[in-house]
Amino acid sequence: MPEGLRRALGFFALDELIVTSEGVGFADGGLWMTNLCLEDDCRRTRWAVIRINEAGPEARETAPPLPLPAASWGGKLRAGPGTDYPQTGSLAEGERVTLLERTSVLRDGLPWFLIELSDGHTGYQWGGILCGLEVPVEGTFEVCGR
């Protein structure tokens, strides 16, 4: 286990952790984390919470619907939901976008989104390099600036 993750999880006893190919689970699976690739070749990675299971169905029903404002951590814009699709552009870190649609295509447990740029162009970006602006958005990495 990487030292940074070990420090972050210091309050959990190691025998309480659930380790699978999906990531690391805590509190009987109530919280799941994984190391997400920030680039196609995974040279840059970041540990992220990918799922919190404490919310019941009523919480999911009140999640804000798309479209929603968001921002990108930077990266490639693609013609379709996945790295097999050609690159159609790139986004700078902090660039504002609108999330139009959450696809069912997953990478490392997070979906690809159809997004719209400020100039009206659309394309797809992976949720692991997108962030909600003011509220958490299911399938994105954290809230920007937190």
Backbone as JSON Lines, residues from 0, in Angstrom:
{"i":0,"aa":"M","n":[0.86,-1.18,0.0],"ca":[0.0,0.0,0.0],"c":[0.9,1.24,0.0]}
{"i":1,"aa":"P","n":[0.65,2.2,-0.91],"ca":[1.48,3.4,-0.94],"c":[1.42,4.17,0.39]}
{"i":2,"aa":"E","n":[2.54,4.8,0.76],"ca":[2.64,5.49,2.05],"c":[1.58,6.59,2.19]}
{"i":3,"aa":"G","n":[1.32,7.36,1.11],"ca":[0.32,8.43,1.18],"c":[-1.05,7.89,1.52]}
{"i":4,"aa":"L","n":[-1.42,6.77,0.91],"ca":[-2.72,6.16,1.2],"c":[-2.72,5.61,2.62]}
{"i":5,"aa":"R","n":[-1.62,5.03,3.05],"ca":[-1.54,4.48,4.41],"c":[-1.75,5.6,5.44]}
{"i":6,"aa":"R","n":[-1.14,6.79,5.22],"ca":[-1.33,7.91,6.15],"c":[-2.78,8.39,6.14]}
{"i":7,"aa":"A","n":[-3.37,8.48,4.93],"ca":[-4.75,8.96,4.82],"c":[-5.73,8.03,5.51]}
{"i":8,"aa":"L","n":[-5.4,6.75,5.56],"ca":[-6.31,5.76,6.12],"c":[-5.89,5.28,7.5]}
{"i":9,"aa":"G","n":[-5.04,6.04,8.15],"ca":[-4.46,5.63,9.41],"c":[-5.45,5.27,10.49]}
{"i":10,"aa":"F","n":[-6.66,5.79,10.41],"ca":[-7.63,5.49,11.46],"c":[-8.35,4.17,11.23]}
{"i":11,"aa":"F","n":[-8.09,3.49,10.1],"ca":[-8.67,2.17,9.85],"c":[-7.63,1.11,10.18]}
{"i":12,"aa":"A","n":[-8.05,0.06,10.82],"ca":[-7.17,-1.09,11.03],"c":[-7.05,-1.82,9.7]}
{"i":13,"aa":"L","n":[-5.84,-2.25,9.35],"ca":[-5.64,-2.89,8.05],"c":[-6.51,-4.12,7.85]}
{"i":14,"aa":"D","n":[-6.83,-4.84,8.93],"ca":[-7.68,-6.01,8.77],"c":[-9.15,-5.64,8.51]}
{"i":15,"aa":"E","n":[-9.49,-4.35,8.6],"ca":[-10.85,-3.89,8.28],"c":[-11.0,-3.48,6.82]}
{"i":16,"aa":"L","n":[-9.9,-3.42,6.08],"ca":[-9.94,-3.0,4.68],"c":[-10.38,-4.14,3.79]}
{"i":17,"aa":"I","n":[-11.11,-3.8,2.74],"ca":[-11.52,-4.76,1.73],"c":[-10.76,-4.38,0.46]}
{"i":18,"aa":"V","n":[-9.87,-5.25,-0.01],"ca":[-9.07,-4.94,-1.18],"c":[-9.52,-5.84,-2.32]}
{"i":19,"aa":"T","n":[-9.97,-5.22,-3.43],"ca":[-10.39,-5.95,-4.62],"c":[-9.75,-5.31,-5.84]}
{"i":20,"aa":"S","n":[-10.02,-5.87,-7.02],"ca":[-9.5,-5.27,-8.26],"c":[-10.14,-3.92,-8.52]}
{"i":21,"aa":"E","n":[-11.29,-3.63,-7.88],"ca":[-11.97,-2.34,-8.05],"c":[-11.31,-1.24,-7.23]}
{"i":22,"aa":"G","n":[-10.67,-1.6,-6.12],"ca":[-10.06,-0.59,-5.28],"c":[-10.01,-1.07,-3.84]}
{"i":23,"aa":"V","n":[-10.09,-0.12,-2.91],"ca":[-10.02,-0.4,-1.49],"c":[-11.32,0.04,-0.86]}
{"i":24,"aa":"G","n":[-11.94,-0.86,-0.09],"ca":[-13.2,-0.56,0.59],"c":[-12.98,-0.41,2.08]}
{"i":25,"aa":"F","n":[-13.79,0.42,2.7],"ca":[-13.72,0.69,4.13],"c":[-15.11,0.6,4.72]}
{"i":26,"aa":"A","n":[-15.19,0.44,6.02],"ca":[-16.46,0.46,6.75],"c":[-17.46,-0.5,6.11]}
{"i":27,"aa":"D","n":[-17.05,-1.75,5.99],"ca":[-17.91,-2.79,5.39],"c":[-18.39,-2.4,3.99]}
{"i":28,"aa":"G","n":[-17.54,-1.76,3.22],"ca":[-17.89,-1.4,1.86],"c":[-18.66,-0.1,1.73]}
{"i":29,"aa":"G","n":[-18.77,0.66,2.81],"ca":[-19.5,1.93,2.75],"c":[-18.79,3.0,1.95]}
{"i":30,"aa":"L","n":[-17.46,2.88,1.82],"ca":[-16.66,3.86,1.09],"c":[-15.65,3.09,0.25]}
{"i":31,"aa":"W","n":[-15.54,3.44,-1.04],"ca":[-14.59,2.79,-1.94],"c":[-13.68,3.83,-2.56]}
{"i":32,"aa":"M","n":[-12.37,3.53,-2.58],"ca":[-11.38,4.4,-3.21],"c":[-10.61,3.58,-4.25]}
{"i":33,"aa":"T","n":[-10.09,4.28,-5.25],"ca":[-9.22,3.64,-6.23],"c":[-8.21,4.66,-6.72]}
{"i":34,"aa":"N","n":[-7.16,4.17,-7.32],"ca":[-6.14,5.03,-7.91],"c":[-6.52,5.25,-9.36]}
{"i":35,"aa":"L","n":[-6.89,6.48,-9.73],"ca":[-7.39,6.79,-11.06],"c":[-6.28,7.33,-11.95]}
{"i":36,"aa":"C","n":[-6.29,6.91,-13.21],"ca":[-5.35,7.43,-14.2],"c":[-5.83,8.8,-14.66]}
{"i":37,"aa":"L","n":[-4.93,9.77,-14.67],"ca":[-5.26,11.11,-15.15],"c":[-4.89,11.29,-16.62]}
{"i":38,"aa":"E","n":[-4.16,10.33,-17.18],"ca":[-3.75,10.36,-18.57],"c":[-3.94,8.96,-19.14]}
{"i":39,"aa":"D","n":[-4.0,8.84,-20.46],"ca":[-4.2,7.54,-21.09],"c":[-3.14,6.51,-20.7]}
{"i":40,"aa":"D","n":[-1.89,6.93,-20.54],"ca":[-0.82,6.0,-20.21],"c":[-0.62,5.82,-18.69]}
{"i":41,"aa":"C","n":[-1.44,6.47,-17.89],"ca":[-1.42,6.36,-16.43],"c":[-0.1,6.82,-15.8]}
{"i":42,"aa":"R","n":[0.62,7.73,-16.46],"ca":[1.84,8.27,-15.84],"c":[1.49,9.12,-14.64]}
{"i":43,"aa":"R","n":[0.34,9.81,-14.67],"ca":[-0.11,10.6,-13.52],"c":[-1.37,9.93,-12.98]}
{"i":44,"aa":"T","n":[-1.4,9.73,-11.68],"ca":[-2.55,9.11,-11.04],"c":[-2.95,9.91,-9.81]}
{"i":45,"aa":"R","n":[-4.13,9.63,-9.3],"ca":[-4.62,10.3,-8.09],"c":[-5.59,9.35,-7.39]}
{"i":46,"aa":"W","n":[-5.46,9.23,-6.07],"ca":[-6.41,8.44,-5.31],"c":[-7.72,9.22,-5.2]}
{"i":47,"aa":"A","n":[-8.83,8.52,-5.38],"ca":[-10.12,9.19,-5.35],"c":[-11.18,8.28,-4.75]}
{"i":48,"aa":"V","n":[-12.15,8.89,-4.08],"ca":[-13.33,8.17,-3.62],"c":[-14.2,7.94,-4.85]}
{"i":49,"aa":"I","n":[-14.53,6.69,-5.12],"ca":[-15.35,6.41,-6.29],"c":[-16.79,6.06,-5.93]}
{"i":50,"aa":"R","n":[-17.04,5.73,-4.67],"ca":[-18.42,5.39,-4.3],"c":[-18.58,5.49,-2.79]}
{"i":51,"aa":"I","n":[-19.69,6.07,-2.38],"ca":[-20.08,6.1,-0.98],"c":[-21.45,5.45,-0.93]}
{"i":52,"aa":"N","n":[-21.57,4.36,-0.18],"ca":[-22.8,3.57,-0.19],"c":[-23.76,3.91,0.93]}
{"i":53,"aa":"E","n":[-23.52,5.0,1.64],"ca":[-24.39,5.3,2.78],"c":[-25.74,5.87,2.35]}
{"i":54,"aa":"A","n":[-25.82,6.47,1.17],"ca":[-27.06,7.11,0.73],"c":[-28.04,6.07,0.2]}
{"i":55,"aa":"G","n":[-29.27,6.17,0.6],"ca":[-30.3,5.26,0.13],"c":[-30.9,5.74,-1.18]}
{"i":56,"aa":"P","n":[-31.91,5.04,-1.69],"ca":[-32.52,5.4,-2.96],"c":[-33.1,6.81,-2.97]}
{"i":57,"aa":"E","n":[-33.57,7.29,-1.81],"ca":[-34.16,8.63,-1.78],"c":[-33.11,9.7,-2.08]}
{"i":58,"aa":"A","n":[-31.85,9.48,-1.69],"ca":[-30.79,10.46,-1.98],"c":[-30.49,10.49,-3.48]}
{"i":59,"aa":"R","n":[-30.48,9.32,-4.12],"ca":[-30.22,9.27,-5.55],"c":[-31.33,9.95,-6.33]}
{"i":60,"aa":"E","n":[-32.57,9.85,-5.85],"ca":[-33.69,10.46,-6.56],"c":[-33.62,11.98,-6.52]}
{"i":61,"aa":"T","n":[-32.95,12.56,-5.53],"ca":[-32.88,14.01,-5.44],"c":[-31.58,14.58,-6.0]}
{"i":62,"aa":"A","n":[-30.73,13.71,-6.59],"ca":[-29.49,14.21,-7.2],"c":[-29.85,15.16,-8.34]}
{"i":63,"aa":"P","n":[-29.1,16.26,-8.48],"ca":[-29.43,17.22,-9.52],"c":[-29.33,16.59,-10.91]}
{"i":64,"aa":"P","n":[-30.31,16.86,-11.77],"ca":[-30.28,16.28,-13.11],"c":[-29.31,17.05,-14.01]}
{"i":65,"aa":"L","n":[-28.87,16.38,-15.06],"ca":[-28.05,17.05,-16.08],"c":[-28.98,17.83,-17.0]}
{"i":66,"aa":"P","n":[-28.53,18.92,-17.61],"ca":[-27.17,19.44,-17.64],"c":[-26.79,20.17,-16.36]}
{"i":67,"aa":"L","n":[-25.47,20.13,-16.06],"ca":[-24.91,20.8,-14.89],"c":[-23.59,21.46,-15.25]}
{"i":68,"aa":"P","n":[-23.3,22.62,-14.64],"ca":[-21.99,23.23,-14.86],"c":[-20.92,22.4,-14.16]}
{"i":69,"aa":"A","n":[-19.74,22.35,-14.78],"ca":[-18.61,21.6,-14.23],"c":[-17.33,22.24,-14.75]}
{"i":70,"aa":"A","n":[-16.22,21.62,-14.4],"ca":[-14.92,22.05,-14.92],"c":[-14.09,20.81,-15.2]}
{"i":71,"aa":"S","n":[-13.06,20.99,-16.01],"ca":[-12.16,19.9,-16.36],"c":[-10.84,20.06,-15.62]}
{"i":72,"aa":"W","n":[-10.24,18.94,-15.26],"ca":[-8.89,18.96,-14.7],"c":[-7.87,19.03,-15.83]}
{"i":73,"aa":"G","n":[-8.35,19.19,-17.07],"ca":[-7.49,19.21,-18.25],"c":[-7.57,17.86,-18.94]}
{"i":74,"aa":"G","n":[-7.1,17.8,-20.16],"ca":[-7.08,16.52,-20.85],"c":[-7.73,16.58,-22.21]}
{"i":75,"aa":"K","n":[-7.88,15.41,-22.8],"ca":[-8.35,15.29,-24.17],"c":[-9.87,15.28,-24.25]}
{"i":76,"aa":"L","n":[-10.39,15.9,-25.3],"ca":[-11.8,15.83,-25.67],"c":[-11.86,14.8,-26.78]}
{"i":77,"aa":"R","n":[-12.81,13.89,-26.72],"ca":[-12.87,12.8,-27.7],"c":[-14.2,12.79,-28.45]}
{"i":78,"aa":"A","n":[-14.19,12.11,-29.6],"ca":[-15.37,12.03,-30.46],"c":[-16.42,11.08,-29.89]}
{"i":79,"aa":"G","n":[-16.04,10.2,-28.99],"ca":[-16.96,9.26,-28.38],"c":[-16.5,8.9,-26.99]}
{"i":80,"aa":"P","n":[-17.28,8.11,-26.27],"ca":[-16.98,7.81,-24.86],"c":[-15.94,6.7,-24.69]}
{"i":81,"aa":"G","n":[-14.68,7.05,-24.85],"ca":[-13.6,6.08,-24.65],"c":[-12.33,6.52,-25.35]}
{"i":82,"aa":"T","n":[-11.22,5.9,-24.94],"ca":[-9.93,6.28,-25.52],"c":[-9.73,5.73,-26.92]}
{"i":83,"aa":"D","n":[-10.61,4.84,-27.39],"ca":[-10.52,4.34,-28.76],"c":[-11.03,5.37,-29.78]}
{"i":84,"aa":"Y","n":[-11.74,6.38,-29.32],"ca":[-12.27,7.42,-30.2],"c":[-11.2,8.48,-30.45]}
{"i":85,"aa":"P","n":[-11.22,9.1,-31.62],"ca":[-10.2,10.11,-31.9],"c":[-10.35,11.35,-31.03]}
{"i":86,"aa":"Q","n":[-9.2,11.99,-30.78],"ca":[-9.18,13.24,-30.04],"c":[-9.71,14.34,-30.94]}
{"i":87,"aa":"T","n":[-10.62,15.15,-30.41],"ca":[-11.19,16.25,-31.18],"c":[-10.79,17.61,-30.61]}
{"i":88,"aa":"G","n":[-10.07,17.61,-29.5],"ca":[-9.64,18.85,-28.87],"c":[-9.0,18.54,-27.54]}
{"i":89,"aa":"S","n":[-8.66,19.57,-26.81],"ca":[-8.12,19.39,-25.47],"c":[-8.62,20.53,-24.59]}
{"i":90,"aa":"L","n":[-8.64,20.26,-23.3],"ca":[-9.13,21.24,-22.33],"c":[-8.02,21.59,-21.36]}
{"i":91,"aa":"A","n":[-7.98,22.84,-20.96],"ca":[-7.02,23.3,-19.96],"c":[-7.56,22.99,-18.56]}
{"i":92,"aa":"E","n":[-6.67,22.87,-17.6],"ca":[-7.1,22.65,-16.22],"c":[-7.94,23.84,-15.77]}
{"i":93,"aa":"G","n":[-9.1,23.56,-15.21],"ca":[-10.01,24.6,-14.73],"c":[-10.98,25.11,-15.78]}
{"i":94,"aa":"E","n":[-10.88,24.62,-17.01],"ca":[-11.78,25.09,-18.07],"c":[-13.22,24.68,-17.75]}
{"i":95,"aa":"R","n":[-14.14,25.64,-17.87],"ca":[-15.55,25.39,-17.56],"c":[-16.22,24.65,-18.7]}
{"i":96,"aa":"V","n":[-17.08,23.7,-18.34],"ca":[-17.85,22.91,-19.3],"c":[-19.25,22.72,-18.76]}
{"i":97,"aa":"T","n":[-20.14,22.2,-19.6],"ca":[-21.47,21.79,-19.16],"c":[-21.59,20.3,-19.39]}
{"i":98,"aa":"L","n":[-21.97,19.57,-18.34],"ca":[-22.21,18.13,-18.46],"c":[-23.59,17.93,-19.06]}
{"i":99,"aa":"L","n":[-23.63,17.33,-20.25],"ca":[-24.9,17.14,-20.94],"c":[-25.5,15.76,-20.7]}
{"i":100,"aa":"E","n":[-24.63,14.74,-20.67],"ca":[-25.13,13.36,-20.57],"c":[-24.07,12.48,-19.91]}
{"i":101,"aa":"R","n":[-24.5,11.62,-19.01],"ca":[-23.64,10.62,-18.37],"c":[-23.82,9.33,-19.17]}
{"i":102,"aa":"T","n":[-22.73,8.8,-19.76],"ca":[-22.86,7.57,-20.54],"c":[-22.76,6.35,-19.64]}
{"i":103,"aa":"S","n":[-23.03,5.2,-20.2],"ca":[-22.89,3.95,-19.45],"c":[-21.5,3.34,-19.64]}
{"i":104,"aa":"V","n":[-20.62,4.01,-20.4],"ca":[-19.26,3.53,-20.63],"c":[-18.4,3.94,-19.44]}
{"i":105,"aa":"L","n":[-17.78,2.95,-18.78],"ca":[-16.99,3.21,-17.57],"c":[-15.51,2.96,-17.83]}
{"i":106,"aa":"R","n":[-14.69,3.71,-17.11],"ca":[-13.25,3.47,-17.04],"c":[-12.87,3.65,-15.58]}
{"i":107,"aa":"D","n":[-12.23,2.68,-14.99],"ca":[-11.86,2.73,-13.58],"c":[-13.05,3.06,-12.7]}
{"i":108,"aa":"G","n":[-14.24,2.57,-13.07],"ca":[-15.44,2.76,-12.26],"c":[-16.16,4.07,-12.44]}
{"i":109,"aa":"L","n":[-15.65,4.96,-13.29],"ca":[-16.29,6.27,-13.53],"c":[-16.73,6.38,-14.99]}
{"i":110,"aa":"P","n":[-17.85,7.06,-15.23],"ca":[-18.4,7.14,-16.59],"c":[-17.73,8.22,-17.45]}
{"i":111,"aa":"W","n":[-17.94,8.1,-18.74],"ca":[-17.61,9.15,-19.68],"c":[-18.84,10.05,-19.8]}
{"i":112,"aa":"F","n":[-18.61,11.34,-19.99],"ca":[-19.69,12.32,-20.13],"c":[-19.63,12.99,-21.5]}
{"i":113,"aa":"L","n":[-20.8,13.26,-22.05],"ca":[-20.91,14.16,-23.18],"c":[-20.92,15.56,-22.58]}
{"i":114,"aa":"I","n":[-19.98,16.41,-23.03],"ca":[-19.86,17.74,-22.46],"c":[-19.94,18.79,-23.56]}
{"i":115,"aa":"E","n":[-20.27,20.0,-23.14],"ca":[-20.29,21.15,-24.06],"c":[-19.3,22.18,-23.55]}
{"i":116,"aa":"L","n":[-18.46,22.68,-24.46],"ca":[-17.5,23.72,-24.12],"c":[-18.16,25.08,-24.21]}
{"i":117,"aa":"S","n":[-17.49,26.1,-23.71],"ca":[-18.06,27.46,-23.72],"c":[-18.28,27.98,-25.13]}
{"i":118,"aa":"D","n":[-17.55,27.45,-26.12],"ca":[-17.73,27.89,-27.51],"c":[-18.81,27.1,-28.24]}
{"i":119,"aa":"G","n":[-19.49,26.19,-27.54],"ca":[-20.58,25.41,-28.13],"c":[-20.17,24.06,-28.68]}
{"i":120,"aa":"H","n":[-18.88,23.79,-28.8],"ca":[-18.43,22.47,-29.28],"c":[-18.77,21.41,-28.23]}
{"i":121,"aa":"T","n":[-19.05,20.21,-28.7],"ca":[-19.33,19.1,-27.79],"c":[-18.33,17.98,-28.03]}
{"i":122,"aa":"G","n":[-18.19,17.14,-27.05],"ca":[-17.33,15.97,-27.13],"c":[-17.44,15.21,-25.83]}
{"i":123,"aa":"Y","n":[-16.6,14.2,-25.69],"ca":[-16.67,13.33,-24.52],"c":[-15.39,13.46,-23.7]}
{"i":124,"aa":"Q","n":[-15.57,13.46,-22.37],"ca":[-14.45,13.43,-21.46],"c":[-14.81,12.5,-20.31]}
{"i":125,"aa":"W","n":[-13.78,11.84,-19.78],"ca":[-13.95,10.88,-18.7],"c":[-14.21,11.6,-17.38]}
{"i":126,"aa":"G","n":[-15.14,11.07,-16.59],"ca":[-15.53,11.66,-15.32],"c":[-14.42,11.81,-14.31]}
{"i":127,"aa":"G","n":[-13.36,11.02,-14.41],"ca":[-12.24,11.12,-13.49],"c":[-11.42,12.39,-13.65]}
{"i":128,"aa":"I","n":[-11.62,13.11,-14.76],"ca":[-10.92,14.38,-14.96],"c":[-11.92,15.53,-15.11]}
{"i":129,"aa":"L","n":[-13.12,15.32,-14.56],"ca":[-14.13,16.37,-14.48],"c":[-14.48,16.58,-13.01]}
{"i":130,"aa":"C","n":[-14.95,17.77,-12.66],"ca":[-15.34,18.04,-11.28],"c":[-16.58,18.94,-11.26]}
{"i":131,"aa":"G","n":[-17.44,18.72,-10.29],"ca":[-18.6,19.59,-10.1],"c":[-18.16,20.96,-9.61]}
{"i":132,"aa":"L","n":[-18.87,21.99,-10.01],"ca":[-18.47,23.34,-9.61],"c":[-18.89,23.69,-8.2]}
{"i":133,"aa":"E","n":[-20.14,23.47,-7.87],"ca":[-20.62,23.86,-6.55],"c":[-21.14,22.68,-5.74]}
{"i":134,"aa":"V","n":[-21.52,21.63,-6.43],"ca":[-22.04,20.44,-5.77],"c":[-21.35,19.21,-6.35]}
{"i":135,"aa":"P","n":[-21.24,18.14,-5.56],"ca":[-20.69,16.9,-6.12],"c":[-21.6,16.4,-7.24]}
{"i":136,"aa":"V","n":[-21.0,15.88,-8.28],"ca":[-21.76,15.31,-9.4],"c":[-21.38,13.84,-9.49]}
{"i":137,"aa":"E","n":[-22.34,12.96,-9.39],"ca":[-22.09,11.53,-9.46],"c":[-21.31,11.2,-10.73]}
{"i":138,"aa":"G","n":[-20.19,10.5,-10.55],"ca":[-19.38,10.09,-11.69],"c":[-18.22,11.01,-12.0]}
{"i":139,"aa":"T","n":[-18.1,12.15,-11.27],"ca":[-16.96,13.04,-11.48],"c":[-16.04,12.97,-10.27]}
{"i":140,"aa":"F","n":[-14.84,13.56,-10.44],"ca":[-13.85,13.53,-9.37],"c":[-14.0,14.78,-8.51]}
{"i":141,"aa":"E","n":[-14.58,14.62,-7.36],"ca":[-14.69,15.67,-6.34],"c":[-15.44,16.92,-6.82]}
{"i":142,"aa":"V","n":[-15.35,17.95,-6.0],"ca":[-15.87,19.28,-6.34],"c":[-14.64,20.14,-6.6]}
{"i":143,"aa":"C","n":[-14.64,20.92,-7.65],"ca":[-13.47,21.74,-8.01],"c":[-13.07,22.65,-6.85]}
{"i":144,"aa":"G","n":[-11.78,22.74,-6.64],"ca":[-11.26,23.67,-5.65],"c":[-11.34,23.22,-4.22]}
{"i":145,"aa":"R","n":[-11.8,22.01,-3.97],"ca":[-11.87,21.53,-2.57],"c":[-10.65,20.74,-2.22]}
